[in-house]
Amino acid sequence: MIEKLYYRNPSTGLIELKDFSEKIPTHQVWDRSYDPAGRQHIQLKEFASDAALGILRIADTVSTSLVQGYPVPTNFIGNRIFTPVKMAKERGKFPAWGKESFVIPTDLKRAIGGKVARILTQSGSIDMSLSEYALGVGIDNRERNEWAGSPDMLINSKLNTVTTKIARLREKNQATLATTAGSYATGLATSGASKAWASTGNAVKDMQQLILDVQLQNDTRPNLVWFSPAAWLLWRNNKAVLDTIKFGSSSASPANVTTQLTAQLLEVEEVLVAYASNATGGKGGEGGKGKADVTNAFLWDGVVQSSNAGCVIRGTGGGIEPAFGYTWERDNSPVVESYYENQTKSQVWDYEHFFDAAVTKTDAAGLYYSLA
């Protein structure tokens, strides 16, 4: 049954009609909205689904496109170690790799009329199940009315906070995997307490050896090296590092030790320093303005232990080539749903994101932890 919705056109001042239906095949409904100047418009919006929840919640396509476009803070490196890969479902199997390609066949010569030799492979897999991470934010009608700027500015600033909090959780999960010794094959995660990088130890030789150990297991050289802030401080001031970069000059300074120069020295594509941090404590654990002070710490130096450095064979994003690990996320993720909550007189935006990081090849990376 088609019904009529009356509304006043703000440009003409006249009462006009819009046809709308409560049951449209594409699950759409006419909805009132306001532009940045406060002018009212009637536009078609799409329900999140045809379920009962869809009666209240509307998939906010504009906000969804905004949160998908928000940049991850530049000091987050988790996605550059565990390359993101999209998947169509929340659950599925992904490949894990063996050593079949390393074994040299004894006889591949084929005589005329002979059979072609065939390789027998044992395919391994990881049963991957994505987790849903969700966080919402509301704007009270009174808050919106008193806001000095446009409504879009208020909404976007709050959504930016939501997406950054979820991204920081993702970074923490990735840092936990990368700094846990159990994520690595036997012999590829080593305590650095005796390496003496702060005094007489040879940090260059140590990192080169770690890279060679990983390369031997994979026939592929690691293409990325990373340092936590504490380990990077040791590396930049290590005597062996400074002596190596003198280039004939009488002295060298830690200021000369850059990530670009370190990449050249270690013969890898990229060197990253994990400066991402988090905060704990404070009233309610939220860290809001006017609440109790929080304590800040570097994630990659505190989520498991301090002073970590490693090398990684990083995948390109296809999710099928051998690599240390990947971050899988659902195709249509993240999504923002919007609805009005009468009880609190607020418009609410709920953000949801399906993702999880996983190690797929334990011998495709190496780790030094607790360096001193």
C-alpha positions in Angstrom: 0.0 0.0 0.0 1.5 3.3 -1.1 1.0 6.2 1.4 1.8 9.9 1.4 4.3 11.8 3.6 3.7 15.5 4.0 6.6 17.8 4.4 7.4 21.5 3.9 9.9 22.2 1.2 12.5 24.6 2.8 13.4 26.2 -0.6 9.8 27.1 -1.6 8.0 27.1 1.7 5.2 25.0 0.3 3.8 21.7 1.6 4.7 18.8 -0.7 4.2 15.1 -0.8 6.5 12.1 -0.9 5.3 8.6 -1.7 6.7 6.0 0.7 6.1 2.4 1.6 6.8 0.4 4.7 7.6 -2.7 2.6 9.8 -2.0 -0.4 11.7 -4.9 -2.0 15.1 -3.2 -1.4 14.3 -2.5 2.2 14.3 1.3 1.8 12.3 4.0 3.6 12.0 7.7 3.3 13.8 9.5 6.1 14.2 13.1 7.3 17.7 14.5 7.4 19.4 17.9 7.7 22.1 19.5 5.6 25.0 21.4 7.2 23.0 24.6 7.1 20.2 23.0 9.1 17.8 22.7 6.2 15.5 19.7 6.3 15.4 17.2 3.4 13.5 14.0 2.7 15.7 11.2 1.3 15.6 7.5 0.7 17.7 5.4 3.2 18.4 1.7 3.3 17.6 -0.6 6.2 20.5 -2.7 7.6 18.4 -5.8 6.9 14.8 -6.9 6.6 14.9 -8.3 10.1 13.1 -6.8 13.1 16.2 -4.9 13.9 16.0 -3.2 10.5 12.8 -1.4 11.6 14.9 0.8 13.9 18.4 0.7 12.5 19.3 2.2 9.2 22.6 1.5 7.4 24.2 4.9 7.2 26.0 4.8 3.9 27.6 8.2 4.2 29.0 7.5 7.7 30.1 4.1 6.6 32.1 5.5 3.7 33.6 8.1 6.1 34.8 5.5 8.6 36.2 3.3 5.8 38.2 6.3 4.6 39.6 7.4 8.0 43.4 7.0 7.9 45.0 4.7 10.5 47.4 6.8 12.6 50.8 6.8 10.9 52.6 5.3 14.0 50.5 2.1 13.7 52.5 -0.6 12.0 50.5 -3.8 12.7 48.8 -3.7 9.2 52.2 -3.4 7.6 53.4 -6.6 9.2 50.1 -8.6 9.2 48.9 -7.5 5.7 45.1 -7.0 5.6 43.2 -9.5 3.4 39.5 -9.3 2.7 37.3 -12.4 3.0 33.6 -12.9 2.1 32.6 -14.8 5.2 33.1 -14.6 9.0 34.6 -18.1 9.0 36.8 -20.1 6.5 40.0 -22.1 5.9 43.2 -20.5 4.8 46.4 -22.1 3.7 49.4 -23.0 5.9 52.6 -24.0 4.2 55.0 -26.9 4.4 58.5 -27.6 3.0 57.5 -29.4 -0.2 59.2 -26.9 -2.6 62.6 -27.3 -0.8 63.1 -31.0 -1.6 65.0 -31.6 -4.8 63.4 -34.4 -6.8 65.7 -37.4 -7.5 64.7 -38.0 -11.1 62.5 -35.7 -13.3 63.8 -37.0 -16.6 61.0 -38.4 -18.8 61.7 -41.0 -21.5 59.7 -41.1 -24.7 56.3 -42.5 -23.8 57.1 -42.3 -20.1 54.8 -40.9 -17.4 55.2 -37.4 -16.0 56.3 -37.4 -12.4 53.8 -35.9 -10.0 54.4 -34.2 -6.7 52.5 -35.3 -3.6 51.7 -32.3 -1.4 50.3 -32.2 2.0 48.1 -29.1 2.2 47.8 -27.5 5.6 45.2 -25.0 6.6 44.2 -22.6 9.4 40.5 -22.5 10.4 40.0 -18.7 10.7 37.0 -17.2 12.5 36.6 -13.4 12.5 35.7 -11.5 15.7 33.2 -8.6 15.7 34.4 -5.5 17.4 31.7 -2.9 17.9 31.5 0.6 19.6 28.8 3.2 19.5 28.5 6.9 20.1 25.4 9.1 20.7 24.7 12.8 20.3 22.1 14.2 22.6 19.6 16.6 21.0 20.7 19.3 23.4 24.3 18.7 22.6 23.7 19.0 18.9 21.6 22.2 19.3 24.3 23.9 21.3 27.1 22.9 19.0 28.6 25.9 17.4 29.7 24.2 14.2 27.8 22.2 11.6 26.3 18.9 12.7 28.7 17.0 10.3 31.7 18.4 12.2 30.3 17.0 15.5 29.4 13.6 14.1 32.6 13.1 12.2 34.7 14.1 15.3 32.9 11.5 17.4 33.1 8.8 14.7 36.8 9.5 14.3 37.3 8.8 18.0 35.4 5.5 17.7 37.4 4.3 14.7 40.7 5.3 16.3 39.8 3.3 19.4 39.0 0.2 17.4 42.2 0.7 15.3 44.2 0.9 18.5 42.7 -2.4 19.7 43.6 -3.9 16.4 47.2 -2.7 16.8 47.4 -4.1 20.3 46.2 -7.5 19.0 48.8 -7.5 16.3 51.6 -6.3 18.6 50.7 -9.2 21.0 51.2 -11.7 18.2 54.4 -10.1 17.0 56.1 -9.8 20.5 55.0 -13.3 21.8 57.8 -15.8 21.6 55.3 -18.6 21.1 54.4 -17.1 17.7 57.8 -18.1 16.3 59.4 -21.4 15.3 62.0 -23.0 17.6 65.2 -20.9 17.6 63.7 -17.9 16.0 62.6 -16.1 19.1 65.6 -15.3 21.3 66.0 -13.3 24.5 68.2 -10.3 23.9 69.2 -9.7 27.5 72.7 -10.9 26.9 73.2 -9.2 23.5 74.5 -6.1 25.3 73.3 -3.6 22.6 73.6 -0.8 25.2 77.4 -1.5 25.7 79.7 -3.8 23.8 77.3 -5.9 21.8 77.2 -5.9 18.0 73.6 -5.1 17.0 74.4 -5.1 13.3 75.8 -8.7 13.4 72.8 -9.8 15.6 70.2 -8.5 13.2 72.0 -9.8 10.1 72.2 -13.2 11.7 68.4 -13.2 12.6 67.6 -12.3 9.0 69.8 -15.1 7.7 68.2 -17.6 10.1 64.7 -16.7 8.7 66.0 -16.7 5.1 67.5 -20.2 5.5 64.1 -21.6 6.5 62.2 -20.0 3.6 64.6 -19.5 0.7 63.3 -15.9 0.8 64.9 -12.9 2.5 62.7 -11.1 5.0 61.6 -7.8 3.5 60.8 -5.9 6.7 62.5 -5.2 9.9 60.8 -3.5 12.9 61.8 -2.1 16.3 59.9 -1.1 19.3 60.9 2.4 20.6 63.1 1.0 23.4 64.9 -1.3 20.9 65.3 1.5 18.4 66.9 3.7 21.0 69.5 0.9 21.7 70.0 0.4 17.9 70.6 4.1 17.2 73.2 4.4 20.0 74.9 1.0 19.5 78.7 1.4 18.9 78.8 -1.2 16.1 75.9 0.6 14.3 77.7 3.9 14.5 81.0 2.5 13.5 79.4 0.8 10.4 77.9 4.0 9.1 81.0 6.2 9.4 81.7 5.9 5.7 85.3 7.0 6.3 84.5 9.9 8.5 86.0 10.2 12.0 82.7 10.0 13.8 79.1 9.2 13.4 76.0 10.5 15.3 72.8 8.7 16.3 71.1 11.4 14.2 72.6 9.7 11.1 70.9 6.4 11.9 67.6 6.6 10.1 65.1 3.9 9.1 66.1 4.4 5.5 69.8 3.9 6.2 69.1 0.9 8.5 67.1 -0.7 5.6 70.1 -0.3 3.3 72.4 -1.7 6.0 70.3 -4.8 6.6 69.3 -5.2 2.9 65.6 -5.1 3.5 62.8 -3.2 1.8 61.5 -1.3 4.9 62.3 -0.6 8.5 59.5 0.4 10.9 59.5 1.8 14.4 56.4 1.0 16.4 55.5 4.2 18.1 51.8 3.3 18.8 50.8 3.9 22.4 47.9 3.3 24.6 46.6 4.7 28.0 45.4 3.0 31.1 43.8 4.1 34.3 41.8 7.3 34.8 38.2 7.6 36.0 36.1 5.0 34.2 39.1 4.0 32.1 38.0 6.3 29.4 40.6 9.2 29.5 38.0 11.9 28.8 38.7 15.5 29.3 38.3 16.6 32.9 38.6 13.0 34.2 41.4 11.5 36.2 44.8 11.3 34.4 45.8 8.2 32.5 49.2 6.5 32.1 50.6 6.3 28.6 52.9 3.5 27.4 54.2 2.3 24.0 52.2 -0.8 22.9 55.0 -2.7 21.4 57.1 -2.2 24.5 54.5 -3.2 27.1 51.8 -5.5 25.8 54.1 -8.6 26.4 57.6 -7.4 27.3 59.8 -4.4 26.5 62.6 -3.8 24.0 61.6 -5.9 21.0 63.0 -6.1 17.4 62.3 -8.5 14.6 62.4 -9.3 10.9 59.4 -10.5 8.8 58.5 -12.0 5.5 55.5 -9.9 4.7 52.7 -11.0 2.3 51.4 -8.7 -0.4 47.7 -9.0 0.3 46.6 -12.0 -1.7 46.6 -14.1 1.5 47.9 -17.2 -0.3 51.7 -16.7 -0.5 53.8 -17.8 2.4 54.2 -15.0 5.0 54.5 -14.7 8.8 50.8 -13.6 9.1 47.8 -11.7 7.8 44.9 -9.7 9.2 41.7 -11.0 7.7 38.7 -8.8 7.7 35.2 -9.1 6.2 34.5 -7.6 2.8 31.7 -5.2 3.9 33.5 -4.1 7.1 33.4 -1.7 8.8 29.8 -0.6 8.8 28.0 2.2 10.6 24.3 1.9 11.6 22.3 4.9 12.8 19.1 5.1 14.8 17.2 7.4 17.1 17.0 6.4 20.8 14.0 7.9 22.4 15.0 7.1 26.0 18.1 9.3 25.8 16.8 11.7 23.2 19.9 11.0 21.1 20.9 10.0 17.6 23.2 7.0 17.9 25.8 5.7 15.5 27.0 2.1 16.0 30.3 1.0 14.4 31.1 -2.6 13.8 34.2 -4.2 12.3 34.9 -7.9 11.7 38.7 -8.7 11.7 41.4 -10.8 13.3 45.1 -11.2 12.8 46.8 -14.7 12.7 50.2 -16.2 12.3 50.3 -18.5 9.2 54.0 -19.4 9.1 56.0 -19.4 12.3 59.4 -19.7 10.7 58.8 -16.7 8.4 59.9 -14.2 11.0 62.4 -13.8 13.8 62.3 -11.9 17.2 64.7 -10.5 19.8 62.9 -9.7 23.0 64.1 -8.0 26.2 67.1 -6.5 24.5 69.5 -4.7 26.8 
